[in-house]
């Protein structure tokens, strides 16, 4: 059986539904085949939403499917009946998921709370039926409007764990053991590096109140540049309000505890100045091992005035109550965690007045742009009224004038969307 690891970053393609086309139809009674227009409007396309779900813990479900499309609106009906709107696409994500535009990297939203629903893409508008185009002079319009077609967009989903306290430190420092002692969490624990391959969350109770701790996978030197597992999981520390820095004070693995402490702090600073500025409480772990007492004295001598330091044995549970009390007291002085603000970003929509002209390999003048997209929706080639409207818009928007500037002469071929004609 295949197994999949923790997934906290995925790329997906989403698309809102197209608007349904308007209906071009006429009432018909027995003996009276055409009794006036009665074409209804097309339905609107479905929109794309993201919803926070506290029961989801990672983005694994998005690994098996990369494209998500909302439903298209249905075509308008006869007797002025509206087409059915397309079904909305609702994607559930873990609380604390950032939704980014893949190309620019801009943040579209931060789905922060359980049940929070955010619309990312709006469905295309349905086209108007021919009954909408009746005027005092035009009693039987024989054309209808097409629905707005939407375009797919590539998004990056990036999960950032929401926790009050982050446990950081070198691999095998005892973070998972500490988490298991102070909360009901059951992380994998073993005596080798990188036992923890994903952030583990636990709820600690202190003075009849609770707060969330996150065991962040072990960092090593170079983590901020992508070494080890650090680059993948440092983002999960960004949500925390404070840090508990777990240090293997025994030095049993041949490393200097002070150097370990300084290395991790340097990695936090290299990744983000904000992380380095978070309040820290230091937990000197494995104090029950021979040689730890001397190292603890050295550590206190160097950092005792700057940090609150607690000596403990996570395996035995010694010193954990005092550590939890200090963490609780510190949290009372800190502001609550805040959602990450969205960037000012909007998906580009075609400008109905914009156009460009270029010469293709056959020497034809090709007109493209938002103006052409609008005309493609509104012009029916086999209807004289619609074609008159088409010619009038090209003249008013300066398309003919621009063609002449580029050297277009009578008899040259001009292509506008699906329409190809000789310039006169």
C-alpha positions as CSV (number, residue, x, y, z in Angstrom):
1,X,0.0,0.0,0.0
2,X,1.4,3.4,-0.9
3,X,1.9,5.9,1.9
4,X,2.0,9.7,1.6
5,X,3.8,12.1,3.9
6,X,2.6,15.4,5.3
7,X,1.5,17.8,2.5
8,X,1.5,21.5,3.3
9,X,2.0,23.0,-0.1
10,X,0.2,22.2,-3.4
11,X,-0.4,23.8,-6.8
12,X,-3.8,23.5,-8.3
13,X,-5.8,24.9,-11.2
14,X,-9.3,26.3,-10.6
15,X,-11.8,27.8,-13.0
16,X,-15.1,29.5,-12.4
17,X,-18.1,28.3,-14.5
18,X,-18.9,29.9,-17.9
19,X,-22.1,31.9,-18.2
20,X,-24.8,30.2,-20.2
21,X,-25.8,31.6,-23.6
22,X,-29.0,33.6,-24.0
23,X,-31.8,32.0,-26.0
24,X,-32.8,33.2,-29.5
25,X,-36.4,32.1,-29.9
26,X,-39.9,33.3,-30.9
27,X,-43.3,32.4,-29.6
28,X,-45.3,30.2,-31.9
29,X,-49.0,29.4,-31.9
30,X,-51.0,27.2,-34.2
31,X,-51.4,29.1,-37.4
32,X,-49.1,31.9,-36.2
33,X,-45.5,30.7,-36.5
34,X,-43.8,33.9,-35.2
35,X,-45.5,36.0,-32.5
36,X,-42.6,37.9,-31.0
37,X,-39.3,37.1,-29.2
38,X,-39.4,35.0,-26.0
39,X,-35.7,33.9,-25.5
40,X,-34.6,33.9,-21.8
41,X,-31.3,34.8,-20.3
42,X,-28.5,32.2,-19.7
43,X,-27.6,31.2,-16.2
44,X,-24.6,32.5,-14.4
45,X,-21.6,30.3,-14.0
46,X,-20.6,28.8,-10.6
47,X,-18.1,30.6,-8.4
48,X,-15.1,29.2,-6.6
49,X,-14.9,29.3,-2.8
50,X,-12.5,28.1,-0.2
51,X,-13.8,27.1,3.3
52,X,-11.8,26.5,6.5
53,X,-12.2,23.1,8.0
54,X,-10.8,22.4,11.5
55,X,-10.9,18.6,10.9
56,X,-8.4,18.8,8.1
57,X,-4.8,18.7,9.1
58,X,-2.9,19.0,5.8
59,X,-3.5,19.4,2.0
60,X,-3.0,15.7,1.1
61,X,-6.4,15.4,-0.7
62,X,-5.2,18.0,-3.3
63,X,-2.3,15.8,-4.3
64,X,-4.6,13.4,-6.2
65,X,-6.4,15.9,-8.3
66,X,-4.9,19.1,-9.8
67,X,-7.8,20.7,-11.6
68,X,-11.1,21.9,-10.1
69,X,-13.8,23.5,-12.2
70,X,-17.1,25.1,-11.1
71,X,-20.3,24.3,-13.0
72,X,-21.3,26.2,-16.2
73,X,-24.5,28.1,-16.4
74,X,-27.2,26.6,-18.6
75,X,-28.5,28.1,-21.8
76,X,-31.7,30.3,-21.5
77,X,-35.0,28.7,-22.4
78,X,-38.0,29.6,-24.4
79,X,-41.0,31.5,-23.0
80,X,-38.5,33.9,-21.3
81,X,-37.2,31.2,-18.9
82,X,-33.8,31.7,-17.3
83,X,-31.1,29.1,-17.6
84,X,-30.1,27.3,-14.5
85,X,-27.0,28.7,-12.7
86,X,-23.9,26.6,-12.5
87,X,-23.0,24.8,-9.3
88,X,-20.5,26.6,-7.1
89,X,-17.1,24.9,-6.4
90,X,-16.4,24.8,-2.6
91,X,-13.0,23.6,-1.7
92,X,-12.3,22.7,2.0
93,X,-8.8,23.5,3.3
94,X,-7.2,23.4,6.8
95,X,-7.6,26.5,8.9
96,X,-4.5,28.6,8.4
97,X,-4.2,28.0,4.6
98,X,-2.9,30.8,2.4
99,X,-4.2,31.0,-1.1
100,X,-1.7,32.6,-3.5
101,X,-1.7,33.5,-7.2
102,X,1.0,31.1,-8.5
103,X,2.4,33.4,-11.1
104,X,2.8,36.6,-8.9
105,X,3.0,34.9,-5.5
106,X,0.5,37.5,-4.2
107,X,-1.7,36.4,-1.2
108,X,-5.4,36.3,-2.3
109,X,-6.7,35.3,1.2
110,X,-5.9,33.7,4.5
111,X,-8.5,31.1,5.3
112,X,-8.0,31.4,9.1
113,X,-11.2,30.3,10.9
114,X,-13.3,27.1,10.9
115,X,-16.3,27.6,8.6
116,X,-14.9,30.8,7.0
117,X,-15.9,31.0,3.4
118,X,-14.0,33.1,0.9
119,X,-14.9,33.6,-2.8
120,X,-11.8,33.6,-5.0
121,X,-13.3,33.5,-8.5
122,X,-16.8,34.7,-9.6
123,X,-18.7,32.8,-12.3
124,X,-19.3,34.3,-15.7
125,X,-22.5,36.2,-16.3
126,X,-25.2,34.6,-18.4
127,X,-25.9,36.1,-21.8
128,X,-29.1,38.0,-22.5
129,X,-31.9,36.3,-24.5
130,X,-33.3,38.0,-27.6
131,X,-36.3,39.3,-25.8
132,X,-33.9,41.8,-24.1
133,X,-33.0,43.4,-27.4
134,X,-36.4,44.5,-28.4
135,X,-36.7,48.3,-28.9
136,X,-39.3,50.6,-30.3
137,X,-37.7,50.3,-33.7
138,X,-36.7,46.6,-33.5
139,X,-39.6,44.4,-32.7
140,X,-38.1,41.0,-33.6
141,X,-34.4,40.8,-32.8
142,X,-33.1,37.5,-34.2
143,X,-30.0,37.3,-32.1
144,X,-29.0,36.7,-28.4
145,X,-25.9,37.3,-26.3
146,X,-23.4,34.6,-25.4
147,X,-22.4,34.0,-21.8
148,X,-19.1,35.2,-20.4
149,X,-16.4,32.6,-20.7
150,X,-14.0,32.4,-17.8
151,X,-10.3,31.4,-17.8
152,X,-8.5,28.9,-15.5
153,X,-6.1,30.2,-12.9
154,X,-3.2,28.5,-11.2
155,X,-3.2,28.8,-7.4
156,X,-0.7,27.9,-4.7
157,X,-2.1,26.6,-1.4
158,X,0.3,27.0,1.5
159,X,-0.7,25.7,4.9
160,X,0.7,27.5,8.0
161,X,-0.1,25.8,11.3
162,X,-2.0,27.9,13.8
163,X,-0.6,27.5,17.3
164,X,0.2,29.7,20.3
165,X,3.6,28.2,21.1
166,X,6.2,26.7,18.7
167,X,8.7,24.1,20.0
168,X,12.0,24.5,18.1
169,X,15.4,23.0,18.4
170,X,17.9,20.6,16.9
171,X,16.7,17.1,15.8
172,X,16.5,14.6,18.7
173,X,16.5,17.4,21.3
174,X,13.3,16.0,22.9
175,X,10.6,18.3,21.4
176,X,8.2,15.4,20.6
177,X,8.7,13.8,24.0
178,X,8.0,17.2,25.7
179,X,4.8,17.6,23.6
180,X,3.6,14.1,24.6
181,X,4.2,14.9,28.3
182,X,2.3,18.2,28.5
183,X,-0.5,17.4,26.0
184,X,-2.6,14.5,24.8
185,X,-0.7,14.4,21.5
186,X,0.9,11.1,20.5
187,X,3.7,12.0,18.1
188,X,6.2,9.4,16.8
189,X,9.1,9.3,19.2
190,X,12.4,7.4,18.5
191,X,16.1,7.9,19.3
192,X,17.2,9.1,15.9
193,X,17.2,12.3,13.9
194,X,14.2,13.5,12.0
195,X,11.7,11.2,13.7
196,X,9.2,14.0,13.3
197,X,8.5,14.6,9.6
198,X,5.5,17.0,10.1
199,X,4.3,19.5,12.6
200,X,2.4,17.9,15.5
201,X,-0.2,19.9,17.5
202,X,-1.2,19.4,21.1
203,X,-3.4,21.3,23.5
204,X,-2.0,22.0,27.0
205,X,-4.2,22.8,30.0
206,X,-2.9,25.2,32.6
207,X,-4.9,27.0,35.3
208,X,-8.2,25.9,33.7
209,X,-7.2,27.5,30.4
210,X,-5.7,25.9,27.3
211,X,-3.3,26.8,24.6
212,X,-1.9,25.0,21.5
213,X,1.7,23.9,21.1
214,X,3.2,22.9,17.8
215,X,6.2,20.5,17.6
216,X,8.1,21.8,14.6
217,X,10.4,19.3,12.9
218,X,14.1,19.6,13.9
219,X,16.1,22.4,12.4
220,X,19.8,22.2,11.4
221,X,22.4,24.6,10.2
222,X,21.4,26.0,6.8
223,X,17.7,25.3,7.4
224,X,16.7,28.8,6.2
225,X,18.4,28.1,2.9
226,X,16.7,24.7,2.5
227,X,19.0,22.3,4.3
228,X,17.4,19.3,6.1
229,X,13.6,19.7,6.7
230,X,13.9,23.3,8.0
231,X,13.0,25.1,4.8
232,X,9.8,23.1,4.4
233,X,8.6,23.7,8.0
234,X,9.9,27.0,9.1
235,X,6.7,28.6,7.7
236,X,4.7,26.9,10.5
237,X,6.6,28.8,13.2
238,X,5.4,32.1,11.6
239,X,1.9,31.8,13.1
240,X,3.1,31.2,16.7
241,X,3.0,33.9,19.4
242,X,6.1,32.7,21.2
243,X,8.7,29.9,21.1
244,X,10.0,27.3,23.5
245,X,13.6,26.5,22.5
246,X,14.4,23.0,23.5
247,X,18.1,22.3,23.9
248,X,19.8,19.0,24.4
249,X,21.9,20.1,27.3
250,X,23.5,16.7,27.9
251,X,25.8,17.1,24.8
252,X,25.5,13.3,24.5
253,X,25.7,13.5,20.7
254,X,29.0,15.3,20.8
255,X,27.6,18.7,20.0
256,X,27.9,21.9,22.2
257,X,24.5,22.9,23.5
258,X,25.4,26.6,23.4
259,X,26.4,26.3,19.7
260,X,23.2,24.4,19.0
261,X,21.1,27.2,20.6
262,X,22.9,29.9,18.7
263,X,22.7,28.0,15.4
264,X,18.9,27.7,15.6
265,X,18.5,31.3,16.5
266,X,20.6,32.3,13.5
267,X,18.4,30.1,11.2
268,X,15.3,31.8,12.6
269,X,16.7,35.2,11.9
270,X,17.9,34.3,8.4
271,X,14.4,33.1,7.6
272,X,12.6,36.0,9.1
273,X,13.4,38.9,11.4
274,X,9.9,38.5,12.8
275,X,10.6,35.0,13.9
276,X,13.8,36.0,15.6
277,X,11.9,38.7,17.5
278,X,9.4,36.3,19.0
279,X,9.6,35.8,22.8
280,X,11.6,32.7,23.8
281,X,11.7,30.5,26.8
282,X,14.5,28.0,27.0
283,X,14.0,24.4,28.0
284,X,17.2,22.6,28.9
285,X,16.3,19.0,28.3
286,X,17.9,15.7,29.3
287,X,19.2,17.2,32.6
288,X,19.1,13.7,34.1
289,X,22.1,12.6,31.9
290,X,25.7,12.7,33.2
291,X,27.5,15.8,32.1
292,X,24.3,17.9,31.8
293,X,24.8,19.8,35.0
294,X,28.1,21.4,33.9
295,X,26.7,22.4,30.5
296,X,23.6,23.9,32.2
297,X,25.9,26.1,34.4
298,X,27.7,27.3,31.3
299,X,24.4,28.0,29.5
300,X,23.0,30.0,32.5
301,X,26.2,32.0,32.8
302,X,25.9,33.1,29.2
303,X,22.2,33.5,28.7
304,X,20.6,33.5,32.2
305,X,20.0,37.3,32.1
306,X,18.5,37.3,28.6
307,X,16.1,34.3,28.7
308,X,14.0,32.5,31.2
309,X,15.6,29.1,31.5
310,X,14.1,25.8,32.8
311,X,15.9,22.6,33.5
312,X,13.9,19.4,32.8
313,X,13.8,15.8,31.8
314,X,11.0,15.4,29.3
315,X,11.2,11.6,29.5
316,X,10.5,11.6,33.2
317,X,8.2,14.6,33.1
318,X,10.4,16.5,35.6
319,X,10.2,20.3,35.4
320,X,7.4,20.4,32.8
321,X,4.8,21.9,35.2
322,X,7.1,24.9,35.9
323,X,7.8,25.3,32.2
324,X,4.0,25.3,31.4
325,X,3.3,27.8,34.1
326,X,5.9,30.2,32.7
327,X,4.6,29.7,29.1
328,X,1.0,30.4,30.3
329,X,2.1,33.6,32.1
330,X,3.9,34.9,29.1
331,X,1.0,34.2,26.7
332,X,-1.2,36.4,28.9
333,X,1.0,39.4,28.0
334,X,1.0,38.7,24.3
335,X,-1.5,39.8,21.6
336,X,-3.5,37.0,19.9
337,X,-2.3,35.6,16.7
338,X,-3.5,37.5,13.6
339,X,-4.4,36.4,10.1
340,X,-2.0,37.3,7.4
341,X,-3.4,40.2,5.4
342,X,-4.2,39.7,1.7
343,X,-2.3,41.6,-1.0
344,X,-4.0,44.0,-3.3
345,X,-4.5,41.8,-6.3
346,X,-7.2,41.2,-8.8
347,X,-7.2,38.7,-11.7
348,X,-7.0,40.6,-14.9
349,X,-10.3,41.0,-16.7
350,X,-10.5,42.0,-20.4
351,X,-10.9,45.7,-21.0
352,X,-13.9,46.1,-23.4
353,X,-12.2,49.1,-25.0
354,X,-8.7,47.7,-25.5
355,X,-7.4,46.2,-28.8
356,X,-4.2,45.4,-30.7
357,X,-3.6,44.9,-34.4
358,X,-0.9,42.7,-36.0
359,X,-0.1,41.3,-39.4
360,X,-0.2,37.5,-39.6
361,X,1.9,35.3,-42.0
362,X,-0.7,35.6,-44.7
363,X,-0.7,39.4,-44.6
364,X,-4.1,39.7,-42.9
365,X,-4.7,42.4,-40.3
366,X,-5.7,40.6,-37.1
367,X,-7.5,42.5,-34.3
368,X,-7.3,41.1,-30.8
369,X,-8.0,42.2,-27.2
370,X,-10.9,42.8,-24.8
371,X,-12.9,44.7,-27.4
372,X,-12.9,41.7,-29.7
373,X,-13.9,39.4,-26.8
374,X,-16.9,41.6,-26.2
375,X,-17.9,41.7,-29.8
376,X,-17.7,37.9,-30.1
377,X,-20.2,37.7,-27.3
378,X,-22.7,40.2,-28.8
379,X,-22.5,39.8,-32.6
380,X,-24.5,37.2,-34.6
381,X,-23.0,36.9,-38.1
382,X,-26.2,36.1,-39.9
383,X,-28.2,39.0,-38.5
384,X,-28.1,42.4,-40.3
385,X,-28.9,44.4,-37.1
386,X,-26.1,42.6,-35.2
387,X,-23.6,43.2,-38.0
388,X,-24.5,46.9,-38.2
389,X,-23.7,47.1,-34.5
390,X,-20.4,45.3,-35.1
391,X,-19.4,47.9,-37.8
392,X,-20.5,50.8,-35.7
393,X,-18.4,49.7,-32.7
394,X,-15.3,49.2,-34.8
395,X,-15.6,52.7,-36.1
396,X,-16.4,54.3,-32.8
397,X,-13.5,52.6,-31.0
398,X,-11.0,53.7,-33.6
399,X,-10.3,50.3,-35.1
400,X,-10.7,51.5,-38.7
401,X,-8.6,54.5,-38.1
402,X,-5.8,52.4,-36.6
403,X,-6.0,50.0,-39.6
404,X,-5.5,52.8,-42.0
405,X,-2.5,54.1,-40.0
406,X,-0.9,50.6,-40.4
407,X,-1.4,50.8,-44.1
408,X,-4.5,48.8,-44.5
409,X,-6.0,49.4,-48.0
410,X,-9.3,48.5,-49.7
411,X,-9.4,44.8,-50.5
412,X,-7.0,43.8,-47.6
413,X,-8.2,41.0,-45.3
414,X,-9.2,42.0,-41.7
415,X,-9.9,39.4,-39.0
416,X,-11.9,40.3,-35.9
417,X,-12.6,37.2,-33.8
418,X,-14.6,34.8,-35.9
419,X,-15.3,37.5,-38.5
420,X,-13.1,37.8,-41.6
421,X,-13.9,40.5,-44.2
422,X,-12.3,42.6,-46.9
423,X,-11.6,46.2,-45.9
424,X,-13.6,48.8,-47.8
